[in-house]
Amino acid sequence: MKTYSVKELANLSGVSRRTLQYYDNEGILIADKNTKGHRLYHEHHLRQLMQINFYKSVGFSLEQIRTKMKQAPNDIGEMLSTQSIHLHRQLEGIKAKIHGIEVCNKLRSAGYEIPWELLAYLMNTLERDQIDHWSNYDFPEEDYSIFQELFRTKEEMLDFYNEFRRLVLYAAAYHASHVPLESELAKELGQEWNTMVSRVTSKDPRVMDAFLRVDNNRNKWSEGERNLIDEGEPYLAKIVERY
């Protein structure tokens, strides 16, 4: 059976000797000992170390990693799913911030005053949003089937969600900055919104009615989503009708 010293495992894995010693002391990757009391590692230690490196790369803390290394495979799968949800939440928060920066640049470039207070308020509430709350939404059976056909993957659903949120955020910011309805910014936004709606619904009455039922249940939306639509809808409604 092949064995490795601390130095050999460090060279093989790219993990420093000090880190390996720390993992051993903290019970994260416990080494065996030879007759002289020196740390000794085997192939299973190398596999475990690769697993630890993966956990670190996807954002787990060392305390979480210590717990996971003691868990059964089924438990590990559940924890990975939980971490995936957590990372998606972070990703959606980052995308919202990027959209906030983009709309600021659009307004600034066109010579309009940036509504700092409104955008800070919306960014803060959107950052607290939990995108996965939609998995608990009680869709009518017919609507659920429609949305399953419409969004065949989670990525397709998230792409639509982010596009919807981006356009409503722009509308809220334009409204607060008093961007005229006849401006190029408003025209571009109206065209983008209509393009998105046409692409998603294909003007199918069943799909449009399903979205309308979701819209009529805003009390089930997250706080950030409700705040965003409340601020952006008045302006959006005007430019959609116009363009």
N, C-alpha and C positions, 0 to 999 in steps of 0.2 A: 504494500500500500504506500503510495507516494506521500511524502510529508514535506512541509515547508517550514522554514524558520520565519521569524518576524520579518527579517530583511528580505528573504526570498518572496514572501507573500506580498510585501510592500512593492517590490519591483515588478511583480507579475500583475498586480491589480491597479497600480498607480495611487494607492492609498498610502499615506505616510506611516512610518513606523510608530510615531507618536500617536497617531489616530488609532492604529490597531491596538496599541497598549491601552488607550482610553476606552475603546470598545470592550476590551476584556475586563478592565476594572469596573466598568459600569454595567456589565452583564448583557451587553448587546451582542457581542460575538466572543463567546467564551473559548479561550484556547485550551488545548490539552497541555500537559507538562511532561518533559522527559525526565530521566532519572536525576539530572542535575538541577531540575526545577526551572528550566528554560521553556518559554512558550513554544508550542509545537502545533502546526496546523495540518489538516488533511484536505482531501478534495471536497468534502461536504462543507468545510469552512469557506473554501473559495466560492462555492455556489451560494452560500449564505451571504458572503460579502458582496457578490454581484446583486443579490436581492436587496441588501441594505443600500447600495449605491442607487438602485432604481428608486427605492422609497424616498431617498433624499432628493433625487432629481425631480420628483413630482410633488415635493413640498411637505412631506411628513417631518415632524419634529423628531429628535432622537428619542424622546420619551415615548412617542407613538410607535417608533420603530422597535424599541425594546419590547413593547407589548405585542406587536405583530409577529415578532420572531418566535414568540411562544404560542401563537395561535394555530389552530387547525386550518387546513387549506380553505374550507368553506367559509370560515370566519374571515380569512384574509380577503377572499373575493368580495365579501360584504363591505369590508373596510375600504377596499379599492373603489368600489362603487360610490361609497360615501365621499371619498376624496375627489372623485371625478365630478360629483355634484358641486362640491366646494370650489373646485377650480373653474367650473363653468360659471359659477356665481361671480368669481373674481374677473373672469374674462368679460362678462356682460357689463360689469362695472367699469372696466377699462375702456370698452367700446363706447360707453356713454360719455366718458370723459373726452375721448377722441372726437366724438361728434360735437361736444361742447366747444372744443378748440376750433374745429372746422367752421362752425357757424360764427364764432367770434372773428375769424379771419375773413369770412365772406362779408360780414357787416363792416368791418374796418376798411377793407379794400374798396367797398362801395361808398364809404364816407358817412356811414351811419354810426350813431352812438351805441356802444355795446351795453346791454342790460345786465350789468354785473350781478346785481342783487338777485334778479330772477333766475339767472343761470346757476348761480351758487346754490340757490334754494332747490332747483330741480336736480342738479348734480348730486346734492346730498341725499335727497330722497330716493333717486334712482340707484345710488350706490348701496342703499339698504335693501333694495329689491332682491327677492329670491326667485329667479327665473323658473325654478322647478315647482313653484306653487301651482303652475298650470297643470302639472301631472295629477293634482288633486281636484281639479275643476270638474264639476259634475255636468258633463255634456249630455244632452239628450242623445239617445242611441243613434238616431238618424244623423245628427250633426257629427257625432264621433266618427261615424263611418265616412262621412264626407271629408273631414279633416285628415283622416288616415289616407284616403285616396289622394288628397291634395298635397300633403307633406309626407312623402314616403320615407324620409330619414329625419333624424333629429337635426342634422345640419341644414336641411331645407327649411325646417320650421324656424330655426334660429336665424337664418338669413332673412326670412320674411319679418320676423319679430324685430330685428335690428334695423331693417329698412323702414318699417312702420315707425319705430321709436325715433329714428333720426329725422324723418320728415316732420313729425309732429313737434319735435324739439325746435327745428328750424322755424316752423310756423309760430310757436310761442315766442321765440326770440324776435322774429320779424314784427310780430304784433306789438311787443313791448318797445321796439325801436321805431315804431311808426313808419315802417317801410310801405310806401304806397302800393296799392294793388296793381297799378299799371307799370310798376318797375320791372326790370329784367329779373331781379331776384325772385319776385313774386311769380312771374311768368314761369321761370324755370322750376320753382317749387310746385306749382300747379300741374305742370306737365309731368314732373316726376311722380307725383301722387297718382295721377290718372293712369300713367303707365304701369305703376305697381299694382293698382286695383285691377286693371284689365288683364295683366299677366297672371295674377293669382286667381281671379274669379272666372276668367274667360267669358265674363258676362252671363254666366250660368245662374239662373234665378235661385236654384237650390243652394249654391255656394254663397251667393249674396245674402240670402235669408239666414243661413247659418251664421255668417259673420254678424249680421244685424242682431241676432239673438244674443250673441256674446256681448255686443255693444250695449244692449239693453240691460245687461247684468253687471254693470260697472262696480256695483257694491262688492263683487267677488274679485275684482282686480286688486293688484297690490297698491299700496299708498302712492308710490312713485308713479305708477302708470296712471292712476286717477288724477294726480296733480298735473301730470304732463298733458293729458288730454283736455283737462279743464282750461289750461292756459293756451293751448294751441288750437283747439277746435274752432273758436270763433273766426280766427283769421283763415284757417284752412278751408272752412266752409265757403268763405267768400271767393277765394282764389280758385277752388275747384269748380264752382259755378261759372266763374269768369273764363277759365281756360279749359 
